[in-house]
Structure formats: structure tokens, C-alpha cells
């Protein structure tokens, strides 16, 4: 007999070789019908995998992220079979599940696949799914695997890097694929599919290797869920930050300037400035000092920090000067510069903590195929800060940073979020620098602070930075998409590498602990996410223009200017639309520009020294005094922009 421990702590006894599905049926037949994947002792397995030892079992349904992963991974196999049957000679490579759906990279040879082919692929996938074919795992020798894929150089390359005895295949219907496992019971669970797009992708992400066609898809256990998802996609298209950024005249790109290097237009620059000033004001209250560091640094700086070894290939190539053996790099990170700022003086424990903040622009070479609007760029500005503190100060400083991040989220309307404690991957210690003892201290400090602050958090192995663990904030936007926004990291390693010290109360030199912190992260990426979350309807305090004054005719321009001056005196950002257009057209265009308030000026308004106010979206506030309007604006701002 074997003993199976369930997530609630209960232990059930079964005959050896019982399967996860047997366990599910012992709970309830209804529950078992919904189970599609399982995890035993930390390893994803099939629902029909025999259990031979005692262990912990987690059963997954479609409602679990892990269940969706198995569902979409299995759907990728169905996509691959459909492609193989439809396109003679196509060579399959890899096809994983992703956050929303799955993809498969394929060498289509002479075939060119485009949107017109999507329907045929979907039809074939559903035809295969209706066959209710079981997904079955089997082992194979390296020789057998190589023989099977002797005409597929991509699969052969994968197999060559595998050890004999570790190679497995998944079979369903007449199709087989090299696979590690993690499938749903059978294809019949897949009820709705959609091929979303195709794109170019280099084999194994290497631009020096062959370019493949990446086919993206998504699937669901119910047609209704696919319909809802496609409606969400349409809404996402309307909210695309690239589209809104152009319409709202915030930013642009130029081929002559270079890919991935955004140009901020006046309205966008003003928006960024307001965000920066908002955070600077909070930072000042929290005891931060602003610093400025150059856009380049000597290569040796990043060798010392460890960034060159980890990110050198992803950075721009060194800049060589006329002086022999002198090399500089475009700054990939701000932290080495801040370490040297700290190192410019000798500090006592009485001087700590030191909190250095900078809106520092950094540069990283992203492949052109990975660039995407403002979310993936080659030059971006981080709202970076680095705190240097004593061990006794670490807990409170970390909690203070959490408070700052929560203040930022609350003021910008990000209310739905969870926290992720990102720690080392115990199986890959070579990915990290520093000794184990310091890592353990840093990880425990983050877990303790997150617990004390009452954060809803999970621990994710392998997601730490190479120099230290971190607390990442995972925000869900208005469309239900998850984004990583805001990060706090504890670092014992850079102080060691840069020989940072302070004089303690014992008159001896000690190492400070370093906290890395960026509530926005990348300003570019943050603004892109904020644009899509709000659909361009930013919180009122952040809007480039809070009110636009629309005069019915030229006769009321003088009164319009008077209203403008009064609003500006009350620190309300407004402008006058002087154009000789109909009031209807002015209102329509003001709506498109997302102006929060439209102030309409005509004969009656001038006569009574009042204004008629209309809110974005059509709500009519009627004719009110300018003082009343100012009060409405300030009250609305105070609802979101709390004091820190």
C-alpha cells in the first residue's frame, strides 16, 4: 500500500500503481471528471501515471494555472499533428504552452502560411480533437529517437543533447512527438480552438540559425470561453498602447533614430514628468536623495558587478576610445554606478541608511524580433533606487519600500495584485553569485517582511536575480492580464564586489546590505501598461489636459481665455480649442482625445459668468460656477492621489 498526501493535509491509502485519476475518483466522481493534470512530489505527471511510492499529490482542473498549462501543451501537440497532415514535408521543432495559449515553431519548407490558412488548421485540429485520442507517454532509446527524426535536423539537435534513458515520446492518434510529459487525458477535452497569428522566430532564439514560422494558438474546454476570450482580444486591440500612444500624441519611433528607441512627444514628455515628480515627492518624504550617473561606464565597472558576465552578450558592444585598451559600455544597469557613489565617502553606522534614487536611462540590445512598442525597447529609464543599510535596518527599510510600492499602485488604479517572492533555483547554483549563507539571509528577510505586511504572496524558485532574491508585484490589469510591476531586491553580493563598508559602533568596518528598488520598473513599460489598463483614461491627476474649453463661436473667445486663466490659477491643466469648427465636432474630437472634462462656453455662460461642464463619456454636469468646477476636480483627484 502507498500513502498519498493531498493539499489539505489529509492522507489516503491506495494500492501501489494507483493513478492520480483513481485518487480523484476517491474524492468524488464529479471532481474526477474535471481533473486534467496532476503533480506528484513536485513533478508534473499524467492523470494515468502509476503511483508507486508514498508522496504528495496535487490534482489540477482547467481552473488552475497548471491545468491550463497541461491543456495548452496538449493542444500544441494537436496543432502539430494538424500541420503535419496539412503540409507535406513540414518539419516540427518545439511547441510549448505559454501564458495564454501555445505555439509551435515549424519549418514549412516551400509552404507559406498566412491568415487565410488559419481556418483549415482549426478545422483539422477540431477533427483530431473529436477523436478523443488518449495521450500516452513512452520511453525510447537515443538510437530509436534519432532514427525517428533522421530527416529532421531540429529534433535531432535536441536529442543529441539528451542522455540515453531520459528520452520520452507522447503518442496520440497517429501522431508522435518528442516530449517530457504533462498532458490532459485525451484530445476530446479540447472543444474550441483558434489560430491567433503567425510570426518569424529563429531556431532556439539565435539569429544566426534558421528562421522558422511560429504558429500561435489558443484552446478551451468550452466554445463560450473562446468567444469571451476573442471579445477580450478585440478590446485589447482598442487598448493597444501603440495605437493609443499615436492617437494621444505621446510617443513615436523613427527608423533613422533606431529600432527600440522611443521618442517622447511633448504630451508624452509632460506625462512622464508628472509621473517622475509624483514619485520624487514621495521619495523626498521617505528620505531619498536624488543622484545622477552617466549613460556609459568603463567595461571594468560591469565586470566588477558581474553584469558583464551575465548580460554582456545582450548589451551593446563596447565603445572603444582612441586610448589603447580603453573600453566603455552603454549603461545596462544603474546599480554599479550607485555603488561607486556610496564608495565616494566613508560612512558610519550613524549615517545609514543611505537612499540614492535616480531616473536612470539604461541600454540593452534586444533582438529586433522581440521589440514591441514601449514594452520591449533598447533604451529605457528606470525609477531606480539603491538603499545601503545595516543588518538591523534591513527589515524596516524593506517594509518602507513595500509601502511606497503600494502607494504608487493605489494612486494609479492598480488594485488587483499579488506578490511573488523570487528565490534561487536550488538545482542551478551556477546561475547565481555569492555564498549560500547570505542568500538564505536575504530570502528569509523578504519572506518575513512580506508576511508582516500581510501581502498575498507565493514563492517562485528560479526567478531571483543573479545577485539576490526579490519581491515582485504581479498586477492584473483591466483585461485580466498579469504584469510584473514593481520589484524590491535584497543584495549581499554587490557590496562585497565593490568593497562597500561602514564603520560600526565597535569602530570596525562592516559591509552594508543593499536594497534595489523600482516601483515603476521601466518608465516606458509602465506607461504602456498604464495606457492599456486605463484605455488612455488616466487618473485625473495624471492627465495631460484635465479640461478643454470649447467655445460655441469666436464671440466667446475672450471669456474662454478668462476661464482658462482662472483654472490655471487654480492649478488645473486646461486649454482652449480656438478652431472655427462646430461645437459637435469639437466635442467628438475631445472625446477621442480622452479629455476628462469639456467646458462649453456660449452666450448664457458668459452672461452668468459660469461654465457648462460635460464629463468624458457623456455625463452632463450642467451649468456651474468656476469655483464649483475647481472643487469637483480637486475632490476627484483626492480620491486617487493619497498623501504619502
Steps between C-alpha positions, in 0.01 A plus 500: 500500500608861439404815689397805296499840668255754355535883514266528798735277700276195492664164423334228293612140464505326160631189335837551329463608135181696570478804273423866572163439335431220750574747778270758340216245475545414868424866577195519272398390152399857414839635600676223308321598179664842523854386588733542202851498647694417815820565691669232711785594733566818302495340152221547245358162396210359301172410668565135405860484631534212751593615851746256653621680815368713781480865407312829467246532219335812358214457252435775246190607308458761227453758776864462613789663313674162499191342347495760224869433435431128448195583286692737275808278486277215379333733251843583356535129418164510320612810309821320401305198374269726299797676341671171421187369328429821308852596391706222351869527586452748788759445773383541859734644765361600843154599623453610861205638692529873572313736731199516268492202266789335321717515192690264275813592304498338159722487191230502233750464217341626179163566665411853608241509778290812549169603652307346211620156615383537861149363441631179339741442790223560757264261319764228492580553870134462598469191282796345686364611839161340439678165466551499881849356458685423823835666563747223580858539617771249412877477537741460210871446459714773352561283195124451446435872537775594256370246249147640525622855431783424258343741249439778755821681595320706765371205701832321447683793659270481803549124536879525470496712818297242695631208702402146402238379742339844543328520161122475481236537232131583514264315264144583412300391197755430223733774625809483718725776634811532712364613837570502875135464597224696669184432295126489543339153484379518138444734206121496547526749786604762242172650375601834348817616324622815332818562303590853603799602292822400330841662545862442416720341768864396490578143595580498871485882503831532316494747210791311342284187468214424255184704519184304568130581497345526844130412500315636805173349619267469794243241604222455754282226646189701404413706191353770726843559656662543160229750400563700818876488444469628142282787624776577751755500218293752307491723807876455537548620140308817583720549806830418326745757638659544157163603354406721797848650518466619142142627544586685820827633353717359779793332322633388165782295347737583216696256284770763468535523878491122532271214592396475862594860579180696576464871439277676752274769353409809707187345652682177579796686648261697722333175608837347592597815688183482710568135584859583593398798715234286671758240601769758583263669746429168673869410500594832655260436787652152540853637530641426155771711339500550122820418311599503133734257328638500143356300211826309456756341727831326466466134412688412819215648707257238366759224520535580871122498554454174310264655246744460213533124557122459524375754247800583282359319199168683536664843529624729228857434400780685682584857398872531432679831546822619329685388813624144464311236704243753626142376462167637611152350498162661465361468853297175533429556873508793743604305811879486435503880465314540828747269672778733392302803623475331840873424480587868453500553878553306821178447691420427863210286618351832619483617135303199380275430331608683185224506240609599149231543232535572129286496188786336313489402134654162417564317173469135406518344158172321437467304176287686248238223497447541875444876497141603569385860539604631841489162673822368339746772405876547477520815707282554806493701821473329837368666814797345674601535861760322709494500877807419706418397856619304802362151575289647781339747257425249220156387616355850550658640183358215294153554652524874428566421134196270493293793630635720220414243232147462638460880500599512131256223409215658695550842342497355148205264531683166519292335771515133398846359567690224673862478610762248394807419709756403237773274641787289364463187294659241731577279198706770324732669752735613220241755388568712811787682666577517871505250785208286611483647851439853372241374252313327779504816712376713210221259408383476859501880537266536201264223613485647850426854377234380254331298776509786749345739246218252434578461129335223300817337371635181344859374492644432154825308470744601228362852449760686710745749348851361464620709796207463739138399570217744439140586569312554175149644479274327248222736393180396323378766256147591389506217243611241754858479369784458750801732489807516718511857632722617780789306648700507825823302534733421789866481400797390710719447194563839337615655831755217512610543139540876536654475847235728654543565871378704794651548844292329766446590866793268576724727288553211254415497129187306395319427172172682439205309353368636173132524401416550132160656440292615200122553553441588133779279366550630148322832445433400140349164588306643793339768283413239236326282760328802658375607155349160433361463854322836487435504123664844508263630769775567752422601857398866495814618683715351224308611189695728264192721467238486772250724328455632146305821445272493195351830390186489287628786282781754471287752693578320825877467463568782747287335768660162418844649567375644829374154604835349398693748716278435801543122465877529460513719811326211676768259365261326262658410166275631225512623142269682260388355166505816286421326172216622282313167517152400611457432870389145414824425321703654783321279755552184292871569461538589868344162582752324273784686672375369837469848655338441844289817494358710216407858589252649257486879469214686336276804547327377816828396667662837432192688618483312833880476542472119516599196293314193368692183580485162329706200620683261270251226418201732472392588857365856507577696820298801385581866543711569809739764631874473439555461876256206507685338209837545671359333809374202292844456341686517832261256668539250216879528516499449878310171456798340326807709583545430868765668712809291571 
